[in-house]
Amino acid sequence: MSASEKTINTFATRVRQMILKFEDIKHENAELYAMVDERDAKIKELQEKLTQAKHDYDSLKMAKMMTISDSDMETTQKRIAKLIRDVNKCITLLSDK
């Protein structure tokens, strides 16, 4: 075997090794892209859930603010009555002077 044949065989071997390495890296790259796509889908799903949860929270908060129970109404009426009595006392004190 001559030196040029040996060089060609070595070159062919290196090319085959590079092709195999390229195939491995190509396969790994495809797997990584699949993982990224899966993560993107998961992130999108979680963002949608977060948006829905925020909307539900805002709706519940609004409903709570609009809800007035009987005990709240009674408490408010007692407070108003007390304030009216205090104002009347102040008016009486001022008018006596």
C-alpha positions in Angstrom: 0.0 0.0 0.0 1.5 3.3 -1.1 1.5 6.5 1.0 -1.2 8.1 -1.1 -3.5 5.1 -0.7 -2.9 5.2 3.0 -3.7 8.9 3.1 -6.9 8.3 1.1 -7.9 5.5 3.4 -7.3 7.7 6.5 -9.2 10.5 4.9 -12.1 8.2 4.0 -12.1 6.9 7.6 -12.2 10.5 9.0 -15.0 11.4 6.7 -17.1 8.4 7.8 -16.4 9.3 11.5 -17.5 12.9 10.8 -20.7 11.7 9.0 -21.5 9.5 12.0 -20.8 12.3 14.4 -23.0 14.6 12.3 -25.9 12.1 12.4 -25.6 11.8 16.2 -25.6 15.6 16.6 -28.5 15.9 14.2 -30.5 13.4 16.2 -29.6 15.2 19.5 -30.6 18.5 17.9 -34.0 17.1 16.9 -34.6 15.8 20.5 -33.7 19.2 21.9 -36.1 21.0 19.5 -38.8 18.6 20.6 -38.1 19.4 24.2 -38.2 23.1 23.6 -41.5 22.7 21.7 -42.9 20.7 24.6 -41.8 23.3 27.1 -43.3 26.1 25.0 -46.6 24.3 24.9 -46.5 23.8 28.7 -45.7 27.5 29.3 -48.6 28.5 27.0 -50.9 26.2 28.9 -49.8 27.6 32.3 -50.2 31.1 31.1 -53.7 30.4 30.0 -54.5 28.9 33.4 -53.0 31.9 35.1 -55.1 34.3 33.0 -58.2 32.3 33.8 -57.4 32.2 37.5 -56.9 36.0 37.5 -60.2 36.4 35.8 -61.9 34.1 38.3 -60.3 36.0 41.2 -61.4 39.4 39.8 -65.0 38.0 39.4 -65.1 36.6 42.9 -63.7 39.9 44.3 -66.3 41.9 42.5 -69.1 39.5 43.6 -67.9 39.8 47.2 -67.9 43.6 47.1 -71.5 43.5 45.7 -72.8 41.0 48.3 -74.4 42.7 51.3 -75.6 40.3 53.9 -78.3 41.1 56.5 -75.7 41.4 59.3 -73.7 43.9 57.2 -76.9 45.9 56.6 -77.7 45.9 60.3 -74.2 46.9 61.3 -74.2 49.7 58.8 -77.6 51.0 60.0 -76.4 51.0 63.6 -73.3 52.9 62.6 -75.4 55.5 60.7 -77.7 55.9 63.7 -74.8 56.4 66.0 -73.3 59.0 63.7 -76.7 60.8 63.5 -76.9 60.8 67.3 -73.3 62.2 67.5 -74.2 65.0 65.0 -77.4 65.8 66.9 -75.3 66.1 70.2 -72.9 68.4 68.5 -75.7 70.6 67.1 -77.3 70.7 70.6 -74.0 71.7 72.2 -73.5 74.4 69.6 -77.0 75.8 69.8 -76.8 76.0 73.7 -73.8 78.3 73.5 
